[in-house]
C-alpha cells in the first residue's frame, strides 16, 4: 500500500467485517486485536450454526458473530473500515449481490483472498468435494469468477484495485487475492 493510501487509514480503531473463516480469527483473536497500532474490532458473518457457537464461546467487545450480512449491517456502529472475504466469495449463491451489499458501508478497503478465478470474462460453477478422510463426505457448489468482472464491478462502485497477488494453487484453477480501496 503506498503512502497516499496509508494517509486515509490514520484512525486509532479499525472495524473489520469478515465473511466466513470465523474459526481462524477466533483462534488467533488474541494476536489480532491490534494491527499497526490500531485496535481492531472483528465482525464475522458465518453460517447460522457457527455464528451461534461463536457468540456463545468467543464473543467479546472485539469479536462478534452474525448469521447474515443484513444482520451485521443493521448492528454496525460505526460502519466497518474494511471488509474481508477470506475464501468465501466463490461460495456465495450470488457473489456479485454480496459484493453489492458490501458497498453499503463506509469501508475504505475491500479485500478478497483465496478467490478462484477465470481468465475469461465468463463465470462457471463447479462442484467441490472436500476430502472425506480429512473433513467429511459432502459436496458444494463453487463459483469460478471472472477476474475482470470483479474488478469492473468494484471500479464502478468507486473502488480501485491497489494490490493483486497469487493466493494458492489447487489443481487446474488459479487462486488470487485482491485489495481494493475506495477512491
C-alpha positions in Angstrom: 0.0 0.0 0.0 1.5 3.3 -1.0 1.8 6.4 1.3 -1.3 8.2 -0.3 -3.4 5.2 0.7 -2.0 5.0 4.2 -3.0 8.5 5.0 -6.6 7.5 4.7 -6.2 5.0 7.5 -4.8 7.1 10.3 -7.7 6.3 12.7 -6.9 4.7 16.0 -9.5 2.0 15.7 -10.4 -0.3 12.8 -13.6 -2.3 12.4 -13.4 -5.2 10.0 -16.3 -7.2 8.6 -15.1 -10.7 7.7 -17.3 -13.1 5.7 -16.7 -16.7 6.7 -13.4 -18.1 8.1 -14.7 -17.4 11.6 -12.7 -20.0 13.4 -9.3 -18.8 12.1 -10.0 -15.4 13.7 -11.4 -16.9 16.9 -8.3 -19.0 17.4 -5.9 -16.1 16.8 -8.0 -13.2 18.1 -5.5 -12.5 20.9 -2.9 -11.8 18.3 -5.3 -9.9 16.1 -6.6 -7.3 18.5 -4.2 -4.7 17.1 -2.7 -4.1 13.7 -0.1 -1.4 13.0 -1.1 0.4 16.3 -4.8 0.2 15.5 -7.3 -1.5 17.8 -9.3 -4.0 15.7 -12.9 -5.0 16.2 -13.9 -8.1 14.2 -17.4 -8.6 13.0 -17.8 -12.0 11.4 -20.5 -13.3 9.1 -20.8 -17.1 9.2 -23.3 -19.8 8.7 -26.0 -19.6 11.5 -24.7 -22.6 13.5 -21.2 -21.1 13.5 -22.4 -17.6 14.4 -24.4 -19.0 17.3 -21.4 -21.1 18.6 -19.0 -18.2 18.0 -21.2 -15.8 20.1 -21.7 -18.5 22.8 -18.0 -19.3 23.2 -15.9 -16.4 21.8 -17.9 -13.2 21.8 -16.2 -10.2 23.2 -16.1 -6.5 22.7 -13.6 -7.1 19.9 -15.3 -10.1 18.3 -18.9 -10.6 17.3 -20.6 -13.1 15.0 -23.6 -12.7 12.7 -25.5 -15.2 10.6 -26.2 -12.8 7.6 -24.8 -9.7 6.0 -28.1 -7.9 6.7 -27.9 -8.7 10.4 -24.3 -7.4 10.5 -25.2 -4.3 8.6 -28.1 -3.5 10.9 -26.0 -3.7 14.0 -22.9 -1.8 12.9 -21.9 1.4 14.6 -19.6 2.7 13.4 -19.6 1.1 9.9 -16.6 -1.2 9.1 -13.4 0.3 7.9 -12.6 -2.8 5.9 -14.4 -5.9 4.5 -12.5 -9.1 4.0 -13.7 -12.1 2.1 -11.4 -15.0 3.0 -12.0 -18.0 0.7 -15.7 -17.2 0.8 -16.9 -15.1 -2.1 -16.9 -18.0 -4.5 -19.1 -20.0 -2.1 -21.9 -17.4 -2.1 -25.0 -18.2 -4.1 -24.8 -14.8 -5.8 -21.3 -13.3 -5.3 -22.0 -10.1 -7.1 -25.1 -9.4 -5.0 -23.0 -9.9 -1.9 -20.3 -7.5 -3.2 -23.1 -5.0 -3.9 -24.4 -5.4 -0.4 -20.8 -4.9 0.9 -20.9 -1.5 -0.7 -23.5 -0.4 1.9 -20.7 0.5 4.3 -18.3 3.3 4.6 -15.5 0.8 4.2 -12.4 2.1 2.6 -11.0 -1.3 1.9 -12.5 -4.5 0.3 -10.0 -7.4 0.4 -10.7 -10.7 -1.3 -8.4 -13.6 -0.6 -8.3 -17.2 -1.8 -10.6 -16.4 -4.8 -10.9 -19.0 -7.6 -10.8 -17.0 -10.9 -11.2 -17.4 -14.6 -9.1 -15.5 -17.1 -12.1 -15.3 -19.4 -15.0 -12.9 -18.9 -17.3 -15.9 -18.2 -18.1 -17.3 -14.8 -18.5 -21.0 -14.3 -20.0 -23.2 -11.5 -18.3 -26.3 -10.3 -18.9 -28.9 -7.6 -16.4 -29.0 -4.7 -15.9 -32.3 -2.9 -13.9 -31.9 0.4 -11.6 -34.8 1.1 -13.7 -37.1 3.3 -10.7 -38.5 5.0 -9.7 -35.0 6.2 -13.0 -33.3 6.6 -16.3 -35.1 5.8 -18.2 -36.5 2.9 -20.0 -33.6 1.2 -20.3 -31.6 -2.0 -20.8 -27.8 -2.5 -21.4 -25.5 -5.5 -18.4 -23.3 -6.1 -18.1 -20.3 -8.5 -15.0 -19.7 -10.7 -15.4 -16.0 -11.2 -14.1 -13.7 -13.9 -11.3 -11.6 -12.5 -12.1 -8.7 -14.9 -15.8 -8.8 -13.9 -14.9 -8.4 -10.2 -12.5 -5.6 -10.9 -15.0 -3.8 -13.2 -17.9 -4.3 -10.7 -15.9 -2.8 -7.8 -14.4 0.0 -10.0 -18.0 1.0 -11.0 -18.8 1.3 -7.2 -15.8 3.6 -6.5 -13.1 1.1 -5.5 -9.7 0.9 -7.2 -7.6 -2.2 -7.3 -4.4 -1.4 -5.5 -2.9 -4.9 -5.0 -3.2 -8.3 -6.6 -1.3 -11.4 -5.5 -1.3 -15.1 -6.1 -3.0 -16.9 -3.2 -2.6 -20.6 -3.7 -2.7 -23.2 -6.4 -5.1 -26.1 -6.4 -5.1 -28.3 -9.4 -6.1 -26.6 -12.7 -7.6 -23.5 -11.1 -5.9 -20.1 -10.4 -6.4 -18.6 -6.9 -5.7 -15.0 -6.2 -6.1 -12.2 -3.7 -7.1 -8.6 -4.4 -7.2 -5.5 -2.3 -9.5 -2.6 -3.4 -9.5 0.9 -1.9 -12.4 3.4 -2.1 -11.5 6.3 -4.4 
